[in-house]
Amino acid sequence: ALAGVLLDSHRREWASARAQAEDSCANQDDPCDYRFARRRMGRRIAATTAIAVVGVLIGLWPVTPREPIWVASYLAALLILCTAIFVIGVGDAWASSRHYQAEGRQRVAEQARTIAKLVEAQRRASDEVSTESEGTRR
């Protein structure tokens, strides 16, 4: 049940990201957000699917034969899936961190350009005022 809720959540998030990407493509923005969202969606779907399979395996424990090969196979499957979930989660956190850091650097650079333009406009206005005041003194 949890996996179904997570899958629905991912589907809704993907629909939202895709709609935003279509808007950004119309505005000629960088398609990095779309690629990031698509890859994040893939990672999260994979992790959610692995969580669902772990849930099914846990439910199958009572009917698993108690022979060593079956128990070892069962535990190996659980260990592999749990490791995969962990690795996917760490990878998702790392990719999100890099994406949002790059986005922050772009925002800071844009703010610096805006401030430089404002300072330049203020300097020009100040030069014009000082030129006008010198002209009236003469």
C-alpha positions in Angstrom: 0.0 0.0 0.0 2.9 2.4 0.9 4.5 1.7 -2.5 1.3 2.6 -4.3 1.0 5.9 -2.4 4.7 6.7 -3.2 4.2 5.8 -6.9 1.2 8.0 -7.1 3.1 10.8 -5.5 6.0 10.4 -7.9 3.6 10.4 -10.9 2.0 13.6 -9.7 5.4 15.2 -9.1 6.5 14.1 -12.6 3.4 15.6 -14.2 4.1 18.9 -12.5 7.8 18.9 -13.5 6.9 18.0 -17.1 4.4 20.9 -17.3 7.0 23.3 -15.9 9.6 22.0 -18.4 7.2 22.7 -21.3 6.8 26.3 -20.0 10.5 26.7 -19.7 11.1 25.4 -23.2 8.6 27.9 -24.5 10.7 30.6 -22.7 14.0 29.2 -24.0 15.2 28.4 -20.5 17.8 25.7 -19.7 16.5 22.2 -20.0 18.6 21.0 -17.1 15.6 21.1 -14.8 13.7 18.8 -17.0 16.6 16.3 -17.3 17.1 16.5 -13.5 13.4 15.9 -12.8 13.3 13.0 -15.3 16.3 11.3 -13.7 15.0 11.9 -10.2 11.7 10.4 -11.2 13.6 7.3 -12.5 15.6 6.9 -9.3 12.5 7.3 -7.1 10.4 4.9 -9.1 13.3 2.3 -8.8 13.5 2.8 -5.1 9.8 2.6 -4.6 9.6 -0.5 -6.7 12.4 -2.1 -4.6 10.5 -1.1 -1.4 7.4 -2.8 -2.8 9.3 -5.9 -3.6 10.8 -5.9 0.0 7.3 -5.6 1.3 6.2 -8.6 -0.8 9.2 -10.6 0.4 8.5 -9.8 4.0 4.9 -11.1 3.5 6.3 -14.3 1.9 8.5 -15.2 4.9 5.9 -17.4 6.5 5.5 -19.5 3.4 9.3 -19.7 2.6 10.6 -23.2 3.0 13.0 -23.5 5.9 15.6 -25.3 3.9 19.0 -23.5 4.0 19.1 -22.7 0.2 15.7 -21.1 0.4 16.4 -19.1 3.5 19.8 -18.0 2.1 18.2 -16.9 -1.2 15.5 -15.1 0.7 17.9 -13.2 2.9 20.2 -12.5 0.0 17.3 -11.0 -2.0 16.4 -8.8 1.0 20.0 -7.7 1.5 20.4 -6.8 -2.1 17.2 -4.9 -2.3 17.8 -3.0 0.9 21.3 -2.1 -0.3 19.9 -1.0 -3.6 17.3 1.2 -1.8 20.1 2.8 0.3 22.4 3.4 -2.7 19.6 4.9 -4.7 18.7 7.1 -1.8 22.3 8.3 -1.3 22.6 8.9 -5.1 19.3 10.8 -5.2 20.4 13.0 -2.3 23.8 13.7 -3.9 22.2 14.5 -7.3 19.7 16.8 -5.7 22.4 18.6 -3.7 24.5 19.2 -6.8 21.5 20.4 -8.8 20.3 22.8 -6.2 23.8 24.1 -5.5 24.2 24.8 -9.2 20.8 26.5 -9.3 21.9 28.7 -6.3 25.1 29.7 -8.1 23.1 30.7 -11.2 20.7 32.7 -9.0 23.7 34.5 -7.3 25.3 35.2 -10.7 22.1 36.7 -12.0 21.7 38.8 -8.9 25.3 40.1 -9.3 24.6 41.0 -13.0 21.4 42.9 -11.9 23.3 44.7 -9.2 26.1 45.6 -11.6 23.5 47.0 -14.0 21.9 49.1 -11.2 25.2 50.4 -10.1 26.1 51.4 -13.6 22.8 53.1 -14.1 23.2 54.9 -10.8 26.8 56.0 -11.8 25.5 57.4 -15.1 22.7 59.3 -13.4 25.2 60.7 -10.9 27.5 61.7 -13.8 24.6 63.4 -15.6 23.7 65.3 -12.4 27.2 66.5 -11.8 27.6 67.5 -15.5 24.4 69.5 -15.3 25.5 71.2 -12.1 28.8 72.2 -13.5 27.1 73.7 -16.6 24.8 75.9 -14.4 27.8 77.2 -12.4 29.5 78.6 -15.5 
